[in-house]
Amino acid sequence: MPIFAQMASPKYSIVVPVYNRPEELDKLLESLTQQTFHDFEVLVIEDGSSVRSEHIFAAYAEKMLMRYFFKPNSGPGPSRNFGFQQAAGEYFVVFDSDCQIPPRYLQTVDDFLTHTPLDAWGGPDRGHGEFTALQQAMACTMSSMLTTGGIRGGQPRNFQPRSFNMGIRRSAFLQTGGFRFDRFAEDIEFSLRMKALGLRVGLIPDAFVYHQRRATLGAFFKQVANFGKGRVLVGRVYPGEVKIVHWFPSIFLAGFVCLIPLLLWMHTLGRVVAAAYGLYLLAIAIDAFRHTQSMAVACLSVPSAVVQLCGYGGGFLKEKFKNITSR
């Protein structure tokens, strides 16, 4: 059952699924109170959480136009669809609960759509100076063109909006029915389907969000492994969407695993491979320093990149092997 704060007909409906993360939701909602554009509502969709967020909702219910819903757990895709069905806005905006939104985000989107109408859009993600050095490093490697940042569609050409920062017109939802996958690359599948239907899908470069990644490398590994798995799931529906570039993390993982045996038994080749890995990781560290001017973030970008690529590659290979053996 929903808890109603107010009712109106806003231009934008912000839909936020949340699962056992009230602290993250608190930071997200706090950032939304700072928006310079005010014609919006917020729908919090509690996806069967055991650690619920009503108290967080209550703390902000008088500050914004908000509604809260609790539903059985079904995953982020169906939870967003549920939110779309309740939403009153002309446009639906999706954020993940671990994001924080700059004050001019909605104003930037509204200005852009005024001169460039879109049926769906997305924007980049960044680290924030208040994040830990490790989280900033994760943000750098996740957006870097030297890692899977290029795979994730951060460039205007062939852009695929991601669910941490995605918007769609109401008519696009009515035409498509929203997300089809429960979880794991549900946003990629949705983006590809909208493009296949001829809908106008684009990148709004200045509509960025601050994306607070996992607090530990272990949790980060699990997250990116799911990204790799998701790419294979997308490939089952859209075979042409698993390209050579998506194999790169798996190749990185294979070479990384073979590095010690090569150094032990094939010394010359091992040294060449080790030097190549060293130069590649040094380039990632330099790129992270260039963006953050932080030596700590630059140093931590190296283990972050290794975890990111190995996690994605491992998840990709595991799901790919399952795909092959199930035939």
C-alpha positions in Angstrom: 0.0 0.0 0.0 1.3 3.5 -0.8 1.9 6.2 1.8 0.9 9.6 0.3 2.7 12.8 1.1 0.9 15.0 -1.5 -0.7 14.6 -4.9 -0.2 16.7 -8.1 0.6 16.4 -11.8 4.3 17.0 -12.1 6.4 17.1 -15.3 8.9 14.6 -14.1 8.4 11.4 -12.0 11.5 10.2 -10.3 11.3 6.4 -9.6 13.7 4.9 -7.2 13.6 1.1 -6.4 15.4 0.4 -3.1 16.3 -2.9 -1.4 17.7 -2.9 2.1 19.5 0.4 1.6 17.9 3.1 3.7 21.2 4.9 4.3 21.8 5.3 0.5 18.2 6.4 0.0 18.7 9.1 2.6 21.6 10.6 0.7 19.8 10.4 -2.6 16.7 12.1 -1.3 18.7 14.8 0.4 20.3 15.6 -2.9 16.9 15.8 -4.6 15.8 18.5 -2.1 18.5 20.7 -3.6 17.2 20.6 -7.2 16.8 24.0 -8.8 14.0 22.7 -11.0 11.0 21.8 -8.8 8.3 20.4 -11.1 8.8 16.7 -10.1 7.6 14.0 -7.8 9.6 11.1 -6.2 8.3 7.6 -6.0 10.2 5.3 -3.6 9.5 1.6 -4.5 10.6 -0.7 -1.6 11.3 -4.0 -3.3 10.5 -6.4 -0.5 13.2 -5.1 1.8 13.7 -6.6 5.3 15.4 -3.3 6.3 12.7 -0.9 5.3 12.8 2.8 4.5 9.6 4.3 5.7 11.4 6.4 8.3 13.6 7.9 5.5 10.5 8.7 3.4 8.9 10.3 6.4 11.9 12.6 7.0 11.5 14.0 3.5 7.7 13.8 2.9 7.2 17.4 3.7 10.1 18.7 1.7 9.1 17.2 -1.7 6.2 15.8 -3.6 6.7 12.1 -2.7 5.0 8.7 -2.5 6.2 5.5 -1.0 5.2 1.9 -2.0 6.1 -1.5 -0.5 5.8 -4.5 -2.7 7.1 -8.1 -2.8 10.6 -8.6 -4.0 10.8 -8.9 -7.8 14.1 -7.2 -8.8 14.8 -3.7 -10.1 13.2 -4.1 -13.5 9.7 -5.0 -12.4 10.0 -2.5 -9.5 10.7 0.3 -11.9 7.7 -0.8 -14.1 5.5 -0.7 -11.0 6.7 2.8 -10.3 6.0 3.9 -13.9 2.4 2.6 -13.5 1.9 4.8 -10.5 3.7 7.8 -11.8 1.9 11.1 -12.8 4.6 12.8 -14.8 5.1 13.3 -18.5 8.6 11.9 -18.1 9.9 9.1 -15.9 13.4 9.4 -14.4 15.1 6.4 -12.9 18.0 6.6 -10.4 19.7 3.8 -8.4 19.5 4.3 -4.6 23.4 4.6 -4.5 23.3 7.8 -6.5 23.4 11.4 -5.5 22.0 14.1 -7.9 23.6 17.4 -8.7 21.3 20.4 -8.0 20.9 21.4 -11.7 20.3 17.9 -13.0 16.6 18.3 -13.8 17.1 21.8 -15.1 19.8 20.5 -17.4 17.5 17.7 -18.7 14.6 20.1 -19.2 16.7 22.6 -21.1 18.1 19.9 -23.3 14.7 18.3 -24.1 13.4 21.8 -25.1 15.8 22.0 -28.1 16.4 18.2 -28.7 13.3 16.1 -28.0 14.0 12.6 -26.9 11.9 9.5 -26.1 14.6 8.2 -23.8 17.9 9.6 -22.5 20.7 8.8 -20.1 23.7 10.6 -18.7 27.2 9.9 -17.3 28.2 9.0 -13.7 31.0 10.5 -11.7 32.7 10.2 -8.4 32.3 12.8 -5.7 34.9 14.4 -3.5 33.1 13.2 -0.4 33.2 9.6 -1.5 36.1 7.5 -0.1 39.2 7.3 -2.1 38.3 3.7 -3.1 34.9 4.7 -4.2 36.3 7.5 -6.3 38.8 5.0 -7.8 35.9 2.7 -8.7 34.0 5.6 -10.3 37.1 6.5 -12.4 37.7 2.9 -13.6 34.0 2.4 -14.3 33.8 5.4 -16.5 37.3 5.2 -18.1 37.6 4.4 -21.8 40.6 2.3 -20.8 38.4 -0.3 -19.1 34.8 -1.3 -19.4 33.8 2.3 -19.4 33.9 2.2 -23.2 31.8 -1.0 -23.2 29.2 0.7 -21.0 28.1 3.2 -23.7 29.4 6.5 -22.3 29.8 8.1 -25.7 27.0 9.7 -27.8 27.4 7.2 -30.7 25.3 4.0 -30.1 24.5 5.3 -26.6 22.6 2.9 -24.3 21.1 4.6 -21.2 21.9 2.8 -17.9 19.4 2.5 -15.1 21.5 4.5 -12.6 20.7 7.6 -14.7 17.9 7.0 -17.2 14.8 8.9 -18.3 11.9 8.0 -20.7 8.8 9.7 -22.0 5.5 8.3 -20.7 4.6 7.4 -24.3 7.8 5.3 -24.5 6.7 3.3 -21.5 3.2 2.8 -23.0 4.7 1.6 -26.3 7.3 -0.7 -24.8 5.8 -1.9 -21.5 9.1 -0.9 -19.8 11.8 -3.3 -18.6 11.6 -7.0 -19.5 14.5 -8.4 -17.5 14.1 -8.7 -13.8 17.8 -7.8 -13.2 21.3 -8.0 -14.8 21.5 -5.8 -17.9 17.8 -5.0 -17.8 18.6 -1.4 -18.8 20.7 -2.5 -21.8 17.9 -4.8 -23.1 15.4 -1.9 -22.6 17.6 0.6 -24.4 18.2 -1.8 -27.4 14.5 -2.5 -27.7 13.6 1.2 -27.7 16.1 1.8 -30.5 14.8 -1.2 -32.5 11.3 0.4 -32.3 12.6 3.6 -33.7 12.4 5.7 -30.6 14.7 8.6 -30.1 17.3 7.6 -27.6 20.2 9.9 -26.7 22.9 11.0 -24.3 22.6 14.3 -22.3 26.3 14.8 -21.5 25.8 17.3 -18.8 23.1 15.4 -17.0 25.5 13.4 -14.7 25.0 11.8 -11.4 27.4 11.0 -8.6 27.4 7.2 -8.3 28.7 5.9 -5.0 30.1 2.4 -5.7 30.4 -0.4 -3.2 32.4 0.1 -0.1 34.7 -2.9 -0.6 36.5 -4.5 -3.5 34.8 -7.8 -2.7 31.3 -6.3 -3.1 32.5 -4.4 -6.2 33.7 -7.7 -7.7 30.2 -9.3 -7.2 28.6 -6.2 -8.8 30.8 -6.2 -11.9 30.5 -10.0 -12.3 26.7 -9.5 -12.6 27.4 -6.9 -15.4 29.4 -9.5 -17.3 26.7 -12.0 -16.8 24.1 -9.5 -18.0 26.0 -8.9 -21.2 25.6 -12.6 -22.1 21.9 -12.5 -21.2 21.5 -9.6 -23.6 23.4 -11.5 -26.2 20.9 -14.4 -26.0 18.1 -11.9 -27.1 20.3 -9.7 -29.3 23.1 -11.9 -30.7 24.9 -9.1 -32.4 25.3 -7.2 -29.1 28.1 -9.4 -27.8 31.0 -8.0 -29.7 34.8 -8.5 -29.6 35.2 -5.6 -27.2 33.0 -7.4 -24.6 35.5 -10.3 -24.6 38.3 -8.0 -23.5 37.8 -8.4 -19.7 37.8 -12.2 -20.2 41.1 -12.0 -22.1 42.5 -9.7 -19.4 41.4 -12.3 -16.8 42.9 -15.2 -18.7 46.2 -13.4 -19.1 46.3 -12.3 -15.5 45.7 -15.9 -14.3 48.5 -17.2 -16.6 51.0 -14.5 -15.6 52.6 -16.4 -12.7 53.0 -19.7 -14.7 54.5 -17.7 -17.6 57.0 -16.0 -15.3 58.0 -19.3 -13.8 58.3 -21.4 -16.9 58.5 -19.1 -19.9 60.6 -16.2 -18.5 60.9 -14.0 -21.6 57.3 -14.2 -22.6 56.3 -13.8 -18.9 58.3 -10.6 -18.6 56.8 -9.2 -21.8 53.2 -10.0 -20.6 54.0 -8.6 -17.1 55.4 -5.4 -18.7 52.3 -5.0 -20.9 50.1 -5.4 -17.8 52.2 -2.9 -15.9 52.1 -0.3 -18.6 48.3 -0.7 -19.0 47.6 -0.4 -15.3 50.0 2.6 -15.1 48.0 4.3 -17.9 44.8 3.7 -15.8 46.4 5.3 -12.7 47.6 8.3 -14.7 44.1 8.7 -16.2 42.5 8.5 -12.7 45.0 11.1 -11.4 44.3 13.4 -14.3 40.6 13.4 -13.4 40.8 13.6 -9.6 44.3 15.1 -8.9 44.5 12.6 -6.0 47.5 10.3 -5.7 45.5 8.0 -3.4 42.7 7.6 -6.0 45.3 7.0 -8.7 46.9 4.2 -6.7 43.6 2.6 -5.7 42.5 2.7 -9.4 44.9 -0.1 -10.1 43.3 -2.7 -7.8 39.9 -1.3 -8.7 40.6 -1.9 -12.4 41.9 -5.4 -11.8 38.8 -6.3 -9.8 36.5 -4.7 -12.3 38.0 -6.5 -15.4 38.5 -9.8 -13.6 35.0 -9.6 -12.1 33.3 -8.7 -15.4 35.4 -11.2 -17.3 34.6 -14.0 -14.8 30.9 -13.3 -14.8 30.9 -13.1 -18.6 32.7 -16.5 -19.0 30.7 -18.2 -16.4 27.4 -17.3 -18.0 28.8 -17.9 -21.5 29.9 -21.4 -20.4 26.4 -22.0 -19.0 24.9 -20.8 -22.3 27.1 -23.3 -24.2 26.5 -26.3 -22.0 22.8 -25.7 -21.9 22.5 -26.2 -25.7 
